[in-house]
């Protein structure tokens, strides 16, 4: 709401925040491709969105990816072939 990019998370408190751990990590593969192509600048900045049980993001190379938000496993990806 309001474009703040934050969700209410009342289970996380100042007392337990130190015990948080990484649940999963996902790699788009874009950086590896950029290294092979010897691109000088390759960055990834995205704000994933959660819609009807899937986490969606757009990679730095314009690929759209859907992930399972609980496991981080890839559900599907679409590469529009943008040059």
Phi and psi restraints in degrees (value plus and minus 20) as a CYANA .aco file:
   2 UNK   PHI      54.0    94.0
   2 UNK   PSI     -12.0    28.0
   3 UNK   PHI      48.0    88.0
   3 UNK   PSI       3.4    43.4
   4 UNK   PHI     -99.8   -59.8
   4 UNK   PSI     -36.8     3.2
   5 UNK   PHI      46.4    86.4
   5 UNK   PSI       2.0    42.0
   6 UNK   PHI    -147.3  -107.3
   6 UNK   PSI     129.4   169.4
   7 UNK   PHI    -135.5   -95.5
   7 UNK   PSI     131.1   171.1
   8 UNK   PHI     -86.7   -46.7
   8 UNK   PSI     105.9   145.9
   9 UNK   PHI    -154.5  -114.5
   9 UNK   PSI      59.1    99.1
  10 UNK   PHI     -93.7   -53.7
  10 UNK   PSI     -27.0    13.0
  11 UNK   PHI     -98.6   -58.6
  11 UNK   PSI     -38.9     1.1
  12 UNK   PHI    -115.5   -75.5
  12 UNK   PSI     103.5   143.5
  13 UNK   PHI    -148.1  -108.1
  13 UNK   PSI     146.6   186.6
  14 UNK   PHI     -77.9   -37.9
  14 UNK   PSI     -47.2    -7.2
  15 UNK   PHI     -96.6   -56.6
  15 UNK   PSI     -52.2   -12.2
  16 UNK   PHI    -129.9   -89.9
  16 UNK   PSI     -22.1    17.9
  17 UNK   PHI     -81.1   -41.1
  17 UNK   PSI     -50.8   -10.8
  18 UNK   PHI     -86.6   -46.6
  18 UNK   PSI     -38.3     1.7
  19 UNK   PHI    -112.0   -72.0
  19 UNK   PSI     -19.2    20.8
  20 UNK   PHI     -88.3   -48.3
  20 UNK   PSI     125.0   165.0
  21 UNK   PHI    -151.9  -111.9
  21 UNK   PSI     142.4   182.4
  22 UNK   PHI     -89.6   -49.6
  22 UNK   PSI     106.9   146.9
  23 UNK   PHI    -101.9   -61.9
  23 UNK   PSI     -60.3   -20.3
  24 UNK   PHI    -185.6  -145.6
  24 UNK   PSI     144.2   184.2
  25 UNK   PHI    -151.0  -111.0
  25 UNK   PSI     121.2   161.2
  26 UNK   PHI    -145.9  -105.9
  26 UNK   PSI     117.7   157.7
  27 UNK   PHI    -138.2   -98.2
  27 UNK   PSI     108.2   148.2
  28 UNK   PHI     -95.1   -55.1
  28 UNK   PSI     -45.0    -5.0
  29 UNK   PHI      72.0   112.0
  29 UNK   PSI     -26.6    13.4
  30 UNK   PHI     -83.4   -43.4
  30 UNK   PSI     -61.0   -21.0
  31 UNK   PHI     -85.4   -45.4
  31 UNK   PSI     -59.1   -19.1
  32 UNK   PHI     -83.4   -43.4
  32 UNK   PSI     -61.5   -21.5
  33 UNK   PHI     -85.1   -45.1
  33 UNK   PSI     -60.3   -20.3
  34 UNK   PHI     -83.9   -43.9
  34 UNK   PSI     -59.2   -19.2
  35 UNK   PHI     -84.8   -44.8
  35 UNK   PSI     -62.8   -22.8
  36 UNK   PHI     -82.6   -42.6
  36 UNK   PSI     -57.0   -17.0
  37 UNK   PHI    -102.8   -62.8
  37 UNK   PSI     -25.0    15.0
  38 UNK   PHI      39.1    79.1
  38 UNK   PSI      19.6    59.6
  39 UNK   PHI     -94.3   -54.3
  39 UNK   PSI     121.3   161.3
  40 UNK   PHI     -98.8   -58.8
  40 UNK   PSI     -57.5   -17.5
  41 UNK   PHI    -137.9   -97.9
  41 UNK   PSI      98.8   138.8
  42 UNK   PHI    -163.3  -123.3
  42 UNK   PSI      94.5   134.5
  43 UNK   PHI    -149.6  -109.6
  43 UNK   PSI     142.4   182.4
  44 UNK   PHI    -155.6  -115.6
  44 UNK   PSI      95.0   135.0
  45 UNK   PHI    -156.7  -116.7
  45 UNK   PSI      93.8   133.8
  46 UNK   PHI    -167.4  -127.4
  46 UNK   PSI     130.5   170.5
  47 UNK   PHI    -131.4   -91.4
  47 UNK   PSI      81.3   121.3
  48 UNK   PHI     -82.6   -42.6
  48 UNK   PSI     132.9   172.9
  49 UNK   PHI    -142.4  -102.4
  49 UNK   PSI     126.9   166.9
  50 UNK   PHI    -125.0   -85.0
  50 UNK   PSI      99.5   139.5
  51 UNK   PHI    -155.6  -115.6
  51 UNK   PSI     101.4   141.4
  52 UNK   PHI      26.0    66.0
  52 UNK   PSI      26.5    66.5
  53 UNK   PHI      65.9   105.9
  53 UNK   PSI     -13.7    26.3
  54 UNK   PHI    -146.3  -106.3
  54 UNK   PSI     125.1   165.1
  55 UNK   PHI    -120.6   -80.6
  55 UNK   PSI     101.6   141.6
  56 UNK   PHI    -131.1   -91.1
  56 UNK   PSI     121.7   161.7
  57 UNK   PHI    -167.5  -127.5
  57 UNK   PSI     140.1   180.1
  58 UNK   PHI    -135.0   -95.0
  58 UNK   PSI     106.8   146.8
  59 UNK   PHI     -98.4   -58.4
  59 UNK   PSI     151.3   191.3
  60 UNK   PHI     -83.6   -43.6
  60 UNK   PSI     -41.3    -1.3
  61 UNK   PHI    -119.5   -79.5
  61 UNK   PSI      -4.6    35.4
  62 UNK   PHI      62.6   102.6
  62 UNK   PSI      -8.7    31.3
  63 UNK   PHI    -102.7   -62.7
  63 UNK   PSI     120.3   160.3
  64 UNK   PHI    -121.9   -81.9
  64 UNK   PSI     111.9   151.9
  65 UNK   PHI    -151.1  -111.1
  65 UNK   PSI     117.9   157.9
  66 UNK   PHI    -133.4   -93.4
  66 UNK   PSI     111.2   151.2
  67 UNK   PHI    -141.5  -101.5
  67 UNK   PSI     133.9   173.9
  68 UNK   PHI     -97.1   -57.1
  68 UNK   PSI     100.0   140.0
  69 UNK   PHI     -88.4   -48.4
  69 UNK   PSI     -41.1    -1.1
  70 UNK   PHI    -104.0   -64.0
  70 UNK   PSI     -58.4   -18.4
  71 UNK   PHI    -126.5   -86.5
  71 UNK   PSI     -40.9    -0.9
  72 UNK   PHI      61.1   101.1
  72 UNK   PSI     -14.9    25.1
  73 UNK   PHI     -95.4   -55.4
  73 UNK   PSI     124.8   164.8
  74 UNK   PHI     -95.0   -55.0
  74 UNK   PSI     108.6   148.6
  75 UNK   PHI    -110.2   -70.2
  75 UNK   PSI     -64.4   -24.4
  76 UNK   PHI    -184.3  -144.3
  76 UNK   PSI     145.6   185.6
  77 UNK   PHI    -164.9  -124.9
  77 UNK   PSI     130.7   170.7
  78 UNK   PHI    -149.0  -109.0
  78 UNK   PSI     106.7   146.7
  79 UNK   PHI    -131.3   -91.3
  79 UNK   PSI      88.7   128.7
  80 UNK   PHI     -95.6   -55.6
  80 UNK   PSI     -22.4    17.6
  81 UNK   PHI      52.1    92.1
  81 UNK   PSI      11.6    51.6
  82 UNK   PHI     -89.6   -49.6
  82 UNK   PSI     111.0   151.0
